[in-house]
């Protein structure tokens, strides 16, 4: 749903468990990147991402997790992206 400013709502929520991102990822998207925020037809806001990896055996999800981890500055030696929890809710 769009905010009063005409911009989409934020595709994230903060909870006691951490940060919940709602993401729409495009596998085999040509590059690994976050392309911004979009509003879906049902009004839900999502973070638009693309990865080079195929949607096979979790490869695209793992690639997206690495992209988000680097952007959130969580890619640190004591907590590599592979150790961040990833939850698929669809």
C-alpha positions in Angstrom: 0.0 0.0 0.0 1.3 3.4 -0.9 2.1 6.0 1.8 0.5 9.4 1.7 3.6 10.7 0.0 2.8 8.4 -3.0 5.8 6.3 -2.3 5.5 2.6 -1.5 5.5 1.5 2.2 8.8 0.1 3.5 9.3 -3.5 2.7 10.7 -4.3 6.1 9.6 -4.5 9.7 11.5 -4.6 12.9 10.6 -7.2 15.5 12.2 -8.7 18.6 13.6 -11.4 16.4 15.4 -9.0 14.0 14.6 -7.4 10.7 12.1 -8.9 8.4 12.6 -8.0 4.7 10.0 -8.7 2.1 11.9 -9.4 -1.1 11.1 -10.3 -4.7 14.2 -11.8 -6.3 14.8 -12.3 -10.0 17.1 -15.3 -10.5 19.4 -15.3 -13.5 19.0 -11.5 -13.5 22.4 -10.7 -15.0 24.0 -9.2 -12.0 23.8 -9.3 -8.2 22.0 -6.1 -7.0 19.1 -4.5 -5.2 17.0 -2.4 -7.6 14.9 -0.5 -5.2 11.4 -0.8 -3.7 8.3 -1.7 -5.6 4.6 -2.0 -4.9 3.0 -5.3 -6.1 -0.5 -5.4 -7.6 -1.9 -6.3 -4.2 -0.3 -3.2 -2.7 2.4 -5.0 -0.8 5.8 -3.4 -0.9 8.9 -5.5 -1.7 12.6 -4.9 -2.0 13.4 -5.7 -5.7 16.5 -7.8 -6.0 18.3 -9.7 -8.8 21.0 -12.3 -8.7 23.1 -14.1 -11.4 22.4 -17.5 -9.7 19.7 -19.8 -11.0 16.6 -20.7 -8.9 18.0 -24.2 -8.2 18.7 -25.8 -4.8 18.6 -22.5 -3.0 21.3 -20.9 -5.0 19.3 -17.7 -5.8 18.3 -17.4 -2.1 21.9 -17.8 -1.0 23.1 -15.2 -3.5 20.4 -12.7 -2.4 21.4 -13.3 1.2 25.0 -12.4 0.4 23.9 -9.2 -1.5 21.7 -8.1 1.4 24.4 -8.9 4.0 27.0 -6.8 2.3 24.5 -3.9 2.0 23.7 -4.1 5.7 27.4 -4.3 6.6 26.8 -7.7 8.2 29.5 -9.4 6.2 32.0 -9.5 9.0 34.6 -12.2 9.9 32.7 -13.1 13.1 29.3 -13.4 11.3 29.6 -14.3 7.6 26.5 -14.1 5.4 26.2 -17.9 5.4 25.4 -17.7 9.1 22.5 -15.2 8.8 19.1 -16.8 9.1 17.0 -16.8 5.9 13.3 -17.5 6.1 11.0 -18.1 3.1 7.5 -17.3 4.0 5.8 -18.0 0.6 
